[in-house]
Amino acid sequence: MFATLLLLQATIPDRLIASARDQLTWGTTYDPSYTTLKYPGGDVDRKVGVCTDVIIRAYRSIHLDLQKLIIEHKRSHMDLYPKGKLDPNIDHRRVKNMAAFFKARKASLPVNSDWKPGDIVYWKLDSGLDHVGLLTNTKGRSGKYQVVHNMSEPKEEDVLGSWKILGHYRFPNR
């Protein structure tokens, strides 16, 4: 009961971080395969996932279904998204779509602004791929907040400044 009471008193960033950290224990491996999902509330098996799945699953812990939110927004604002076709199986799992949604929801912050636990970072990797992660409340050796992300498996690492930052988001605005 005490743990339940603490969870109810936890802030949104605390809950996002706890959910992201919980994913570190699942044995998830990186798998970008296209999968047909239930809509709304669809998810790939917890043993597989990509970087966006870390964010999607964390946001479900605060009862926000990014699959549904992104699809509904894209349906009404197709011009804001990089690909025109609407697909509830994959659209929310694409970094650029997630970034477009957060930007449209006025959740964007300057990339060099005050980073806080629970913030989302969007990078361009050296390989040219897009990548996303969630800041935790633990600082690494760099003095910056560590990030939970999935490149091969979910990890919490001191990588905030490791790649070119394209986006900084705080959603919902707090």
Buried (B, 14 or more C-beta within 10 A) or exposed (E): EEEEEEEEEBEBBBBBBBBBBBBBEBEBEBBBEEBEBEBBEBBBEEEBBBBBBBBBBBBBBBEBBBBBBBBBBBEEEEEEBEEEEEBBBBBBBBBBBBBBBBBBBEBBBEBEEEBBBBBBBBBBEEEEEBBBBBBBBEBBEEEBBBBBBBBEEBBBBBBBEBBEBBBBBBBEEE
